[in-house]
């Protein structure tokens, strides 16, 4: 459960930080923004699905 929360939190922080910096501070070039944003989204999804698969294995 704790691993899931850490992955989701890190993903959200990366995504929000990149979006905030790009919008309000400095325009980040797409060559940097897109891979980092995809990494943040991937961490969120991995954290979400990691918990789902652990719950299914315990139900068996």
Backbone atoms as SQL, in Angstrom:
CREATE TABLE atoms (id INTEGER PRIMARY KEY, chain TEXT, resi INTEGER, resn TEXT, atom TEXT, x REAL, y REAL, z REAL);
INSERT INTO atoms VALUES
  (1, 'A', 1, 'UNK', 'N', 0.830, -1.195, 0.000),
  (2, 'A', 1, 'UNK', 'CA', 0.000, 0.000, 0.000),
  (3, 'A', 1, 'UNK', 'C', 0.874, 1.258, 0.000),
  (4, 'A', 2, 'UNK', 'N', 1.953, 1.203, 0.760),
  (5, 'A', 2, 'UNK', 'CA', 2.814, 2.372, 0.858),
  (6, 'A', 2, 'UNK', 'C', 3.542, 2.631, -0.461),
  (7, 'A', 3, 'UNK', 'N', 3.956, 1.555, -1.171),
  (8, 'A', 3, 'UNK', 'CA', 4.617, 1.723, -2.464),
  (9, 'A', 3, 'UNK', 'C', 3.685, 2.392, -3.459),
  (10, 'A', 4, 'UNK', 'N', 2.436, 2.004, -3.432),
  (11, 'A', 4, 'UNK', 'CA', 1.450, 2.591, -4.339),
  (12, 'A', 4, 'UNK', 'C', 1.332, 4.083, -4.085),
  (13, 'A', 5, 'UNK', 'N', 1.220, 4.458, -2.830),
  (14, 'A', 5, 'UNK', 'CA', 1.076, 5.871, -2.498),
  (15, 'A', 5, 'UNK', 'C', 2.305, 6.680, -2.914),
  (16, 'A', 6, 'UNK', 'N', 3.484, 6.114, -2.746),
  (17, 'A', 6, 'UNK', 'CA', 4.708, 6.825, -3.110),
  (18, 'A', 6, 'UNK', 'C', 4.769, 7.028, -4.617),
  (19, 'A', 7, 'UNK', 'N', 4.464, 5.991, -5.390),
  (20, 'A', 7, 'UNK', 'CA', 4.504, 6.104, -6.848),
  (21, 'A', 7, 'UNK', 'C', 3.491, 7.129, -7.347),
  (22, 'A', 8, 'UNK', 'N', 2.296, 7.063, -6.822),
  (23, 'A', 8, 'UNK', 'CA', 1.255, 8.001, -7.252),
  (24, 'A', 8, 'UNK', 'C', 1.625, 9.424, -6.860),
  (25, 'A', 9, 'UNK', 'N', 2.125, 9.625, -5.653),
  (26, 'A', 9, 'UNK', 'CA', 2.503, 10.972, -5.203),
  (27, 'A', 9, 'UNK', 'C', 3.644, 11.544, -6.035),
  (28, 'A', 10, 'UNK', 'N', 4.648, 10.739, -6.313),
  (29, 'A', 10, 'UNK', 'CA', 5.772, 11.218, -7.121),
  (30, 'A', 10, 'UNK', 'C', 5.297, 11.562, -8.521),
  (31, 'A', 11, 'UNK', 'N', 4.439, 10.725, -9.100),
  (32, 'A', 11, 'UNK', 'CA', 3.908, 10.998, -10.427),
  (33, 'A', 11, 'UNK', 'C', 3.107, 12.281, -10.481),
  (34, 'A', 12, 'UNK', 'N', 2.270, 12.492, -9.479),
  (35, 'A', 12, 'UNK', 'CA', 1.456, 13.711, -9.426),
  (36, 'A', 12, 'UNK', 'C', 2.347, 14.941, -9.249),
  (37, 'A', 13, 'UNK', 'N', 3.341, 14.835, -8.377),
  (38, 'A', 13, 'UNK', 'CA', 4.241, 15.968, -8.147),
  (39, 'A', 13, 'UNK', 'C', 5.008, 16.320, -9.422),
  (40, 'A', 14, 'UNK', 'N', 5.518, 15.308, -10.124),
  (41, 'A', 14, 'UNK', 'CA', 6.242, 15.561, -11.375),
  (42, 'A', 14, 'UNK', 'C', 5.327, 16.249, -12.371),
  (43, 'A', 15, 'UNK', 'N', 4.136, 15.717, -12.537),
  (44, 'A', 15, 'UNK', 'CA', 3.227, 16.252, -13.552),
  (45, 'A', 15, 'UNK', 'C', 2.777, 17.671, -13.215),
  (46, 'A', 16, 'UNK', 'N', 2.425, 17.920, -11.972),
  (47, 'A', 16, 'UNK', 'CA', 1.972, 19.261, -11.573),
  (48, 'A', 16, 'UNK', 'C', 3.123, 20.263, -11.637),
  (49, 'A', 17, 'UNK', 'N', 4.310, 19.854, -11.203),
  (50, 'A', 17, 'UNK', 'CA', 5.457, 20.763, -11.252),
  (51, 'A', 17, 'UNK', 'C', 5.795, 21.143, -12.686),
  (52, 'A', 18, 'UNK', 'N', 5.818, 20.176, -13.559),
  (53, 'A', 18, 'UNK', 'CA', 6.128, 20.469, -14.967),
  (54, 'A', 18, 'UNK', 'C', 5.060, 21.365, -15.587),
  (55, 'A', 19, 'UNK', 'N', 3.797, 21.070, -15.306),
  (56, 'A', 19, 'UNK', 'CA', 2.720, 21.897, -15.864),
  (57, 'A', 19, 'UNK', 'C', 2.769, 23.320, -15.321),
  (58, 'A', 20, 'UNK', 'N', 3.010, 23.461, -14.021),
  (59, 'A', 20, 'UNK', 'CA', 3.079, 24.789, -13.419),
  (60, 'A', 20, 'UNK', 'C', 4.250, 25.601, -13.928),
  (61, 'A', 21, 'UNK', 'N', 5.406, 24.961, -14.021),
  (62, 'A', 21, 'UNK', 'CA', 6.580, 25.666, -14.535),
  (63, 'A', 21, 'UNK', 'C', 6.357, 26.082, -15.983),
  (64, 'A', 22, 'UNK', 'N', 5.802, 25.161, -16.782),
  (65, 'A', 22, 'UNK', 'CA', 5.590, 25.460, -18.199),
  (66, 'A', 22, 'UNK', 'C', 4.573, 26.582, -18.386),
  (67, 'A', 23, 'UNK', 'N', 3.579, 26.616, -17.547),
  (68, 'A', 23, 'UNK', 'CA', 2.512, 27.607, -17.724),
  (69, 'A', 23, 'UNK', 'C', 2.871, 28.975, -17.139),
  (70, 'A', 24, 'UNK', 'N', 3.479, 28.996, -15.955),
  (71, 'A', 24, 'UNK', 'CA', 3.638, 30.261, -15.237),
  (72, 'A', 24, 'UNK', 'C', 5.068, 30.797, -15.169),
  (73, 'A', 25, 'UNK', 'N', 6.084, 29.955, -15.245),
  (74, 'A', 25, 'UNK', 'CA', 7.450, 30.414, -15.031),
  (75, 'A', 25, 'UNK', 'C', 8.220, 30.522, -16.341),
  (76, 'A', 26, 'UNK', 'N', 8.367, 29.403, -17.020),
  (77, 'A', 26, 'UNK', 'CA', 9.194, 29.358, -18.221),
  (78, 'A', 26, 'UNK', 'C', 8.641, 28.297, -19.154),
  (79, 'A', 27, 'UNK', 'N', 8.562, 28.602, -20.435),
  (80, 'A', 27, 'UNK', 'CA', 8.072, 27.631, -21.405),
  (81, 'A', 27, 'UNK', 'C', 9.127, 26.556, -21.626),
  (82, 'A', 28, 'UNK', 'N', 8.801, 25.346, -21.223),
  (83, 'A', 28, 'UNK', 'CA', 9.722, 24.219, -21.364),
  (84, 'A', 28, 'UNK', 'C', 9.581, 23.669, -22.780),
  (85, 'A', 29, 'UNK', 'N', 10.690, 23.427, -23.464),
  (86, 'A', 29, 'UNK', 'CA', 10.599, 22.861, -24.817),
  (87, 'A', 29, 'UNK', 'C', 9.915, 21.493, -24.809),
  (88, 'A', 30, 'UNK', 'N', 9.186, 21.205, -25.881),
  (89, 'A', 30, 'UNK', 'CA', 8.432, 19.951, -25.955),
  (90, 'A', 30, 'UNK', 'C', 9.317, 18.720, -25.869),
  (91, 'A', 31, 'UNK', 'N', 10.544, 18.824, -26.337),
  (92, 'A', 31, 'UNK', 'CA', 11.448, 17.670, -26.309),
  (93, 'A', 31, 'UNK', 'C', 11.774, 17.250, -24.873),
  (94, 'A', 32, 'UNK', 'N', 11.659, 18.158, -23.927),
  (95, 'A', 32, 'UNK', 'CA', 11.870, 17.851, -22.509),
  (96, 'A', 32, 'UNK', 'C', 10.541, 17.591, -21.816),
  (97, 'A', 33, 'UNK', 'N', 9.544, 18.401, -22.116),
  (98, 'A', 33, 'UNK', 'CA', 8.265, 18.339, -21.406),
  (99, 'A', 33, 'UNK', 'C', 7.533, 17.020, -21.639),
  (100, 'A', 34, 'UNK', 'N', 7.451, 16.583, -22.883),
  (101, 'A', 34, 'UNK', 'CA', 6.659, 15.399, -23.208),
  (102, 'A', 34, 'UNK', 'C', 7.184, 14.133, -22.519),
  (103, 'A', 35, 'UNK', 'N', 8.490, 13.808, -22.592),
  (104, 'A', 35, 'UNK', 'CA', 8.949, 12.592, -21.885),
  (105, 'A', 35, 'UNK', 'C', 8.774, 12.657, -20.371),
  (106, 'A', 36, 'UNK', 'N', 8.999, 13.821, -19.785),
  (107, 'A', 36, 'UNK', 'CA', 8.859, 13.934, -18.329),
  (108, 'A', 36, 'UNK', 'C', 7.380, 13.835, -17.929),
  (109, 'A', 37, 'UNK', 'N', 6.495, 14.436, -18.714),
  (110, 'A', 37, 'UNK', 'CA', 5.061, 14.332, -18.429),
  (111, 'A', 37, 'UNK', 'C', 4.593, 12.891, -18.586),
  (112, 'A', 38, 'UNK', 'N', 5.093, 12.184, -19.593),
  (113, 'A', 38, 'UNK', 'CA', 4.730, 10.772, -19.771),
  (114, 'A', 38, 'UNK', 'C', 5.248, 9.940, -18.602),
  (115, 'A', 39, 'UNK', 'N', 6.438, 10.253, -18.103),
  (116, 'A', 39, 'UNK', 'CA', 6.974, 9.560, -16.933),
  (117, 'A', 39, 'UNK', 'C', 6.069, 9.761, -15.713),
  (118, 'A', 40, 'UNK', 'N', 5.609, 11.001, -15.492),
  (119, 'A', 40, 'UNK', 'CA', 4.704, 11.277, -14.380),
  (120, 'A', 40, 'UNK', 'C', 3.395, 10.515, -14.503),
  (121, 'A', 41, 'UNK', 'N', 2.827, 10.492, -15.688),
  (122, 'A', 41, 'UNK', 'CA', 1.569, 9.768, -15.907),
  (123, 'A', 41, 'UNK', 'C', 1.791, 8.271, -15.736),
  (124, 'A', 42, 'UNK', 'N', 2.934, 7.759, -16.227),
  (125, 'A', 42, 'UNK', 'CA', 3.237, 6.335, -16.089),
  (126, 'A', 42, 'UNK', 'C', 3.368, 5.943, -14.620),
  (127, 'A', 43, 'UNK', 'N', 4.007, 6.778, -13.821),
  (128, 'A', 43, 'UNK', 'CA', 4.135, 6.474, -12.387),
  (129, 'A', 43, 'UNK', 'C', 2.772, 6.429, -11.708),
  (130, 'A', 44, 'UNK', 'N', 1.891, 7.337, -12.078),
  (131, 'A', 44, 'UNK', 'CA', 0.542, 7.337, -11.512),
  (132, 'A', 44, 'UNK', 'C', -0.178, 6.045, -11.878),
  (133, 'A', 45, 'UNK', 'N', -0.119, 5.658, -13.138),
  (134, 'A', 45, 'UNK', 'CA', -0.804, 4.443, -13.583),
  (135, 'A', 45, 'UNK', 'C', -0.194, 3.186, -12.976),
  (136, 'A', 46, 'UNK', 'N', 1.142, 3.122, -12.883),
  (137, 'A', 46, 'UNK', 'CA', 1.795, 1.963, -12.269),
  (138, 'A', 46, 'UNK', 'C', 1.380, 1.837, -10.810),
  (139, 'A', 47, 'UNK', 'N', 1.362, 2.943, -10.089),
  (140, 'A', 47, 'UNK', 'CA', 0.941, 2.906, -8.691),
  (141, 'A', 47, 'UNK', 'C', -0.500, 2.467, -8.533),
  (142, 'A', 48, 'UNK', 'N', -1.353, 2.893, -9.442),
  (143, 'A', 48, 'UNK', 'CA', -2.766, 2.524, -9.373),
  (144, 'A', 48, 'UNK', 'C', -2.954, 1.039, -9.667),
  (145, 'A', 49, 'UNK', 'N', -2.351, 0.557, -10.752),
  (146, 'A', 49, 'UNK', 'CA', -2.548, -0.830, -11.148),
  (147, 'A', 49, 'UNK', 'C', -1.773, -1.810, -10.276),
  (148, 'A', 50, 'UNK', 'N', -0.691, -1.367, -9.673),
  (149, 'A', 50, 'UNK', 'CA', 0.071, -2.222, -8.774),
  (150, 'A', 50, 'UNK', 'C', -0.802, -2.656, -7.601),
  (151, 'A', 51, 'UNK', 'N', -1.571, -1.740, -7.063),
  (152, 'A', 51, 'UNK', 'CA', -2.462, -2.066, -5.957),
  (153, 'A', 51, 'UNK', 'C', -3.602, -2.964, -6.421),
  (154, 'A', 52, 'UNK', 'N', -4.119, -2.734, -7.608),
  (155, 'A', 52, 'UNK', 'CA', -5.210, -3.556, -8.134),
  (156, 'A', 52, 'UNK', 'C', -4.780, -5.011, -8.259),
  (157, 'A', 53, 'UNK', 'N', -3.580, -5.258, -8.803),
  (158, 'A', 53, 'UNK', 'CA', -3.119, -6.627, -8.988),
  (159, 'A', 53, 'UNK', 'C', -2.809, -7.297, -7.658),
  (160, 'A', 54, 'UNK', 'N', -2.320, -6.553, -6.678),
  (161, 'A', 54, 'UNK', 'CA', -2.070, -7.135, -5.356),
  (162, 'A', 54, 'UNK', 'C', -3.377, -7.546, -4.699),
  (163, 'A', 55, 'UNK', 'N', -4.428, -6.756, -4.821),
  (164, 'A', 55, 'UNK', 'CA', -5.715, -7.098, -4.238),
  (165, 'A', 55, 'UNK', 'C', -6.309, -8.325, -4.900),
  (166, 'A', 56, 'UNK', 'N', -6.165, -8.475, -6.225),
  (167, 'A', 56, 'UNK', 'CA', -6.690, -9.640, -6.917),
  (168, 'A', 56, 'UNK', 'C', -5.977, -10.897, -6.490),
  (169, 'A', 57, 'UNK', 'N', -4.682, -10.834, -6.255),
  (170, 'A', 57, 'UNK', 'CA', -3.936, -12.013, -5.843),
  (171, 'A', 57, 'UNK', 'C', -4.329, -12.459, -4.440),
  (172, 'A', 58, 'UNK', 'N', -4.669, -11.544, -3.560),
  (173, 'A', 58, 'UNK', 'CA', -5.080, -11.907, -2.219),
  (174, 'A', 58, 'UNK', 'C', -6.494, -12.478, -2.192),
  (175, 'A', 59, 'UNK', 'N', -7.311, -12.110, -3.152),
  (176, 'A', 59, 'UNK', 'CA', -8.667, -12.629, -3.186),
  (177, 'A', 59, 'UNK', 'C', -8.710, -14.099, -3.601),
  (178, 'A', 60, 'UNK', 'N', -7.671, -14.566, -4.287),
  (179, 'A', 60, 'UNK', 'CA', -7.643, -15.961, -4.705),
  (180, 'A', 60, 'UNK', 'C', -7.365, -16.801, -3.511);
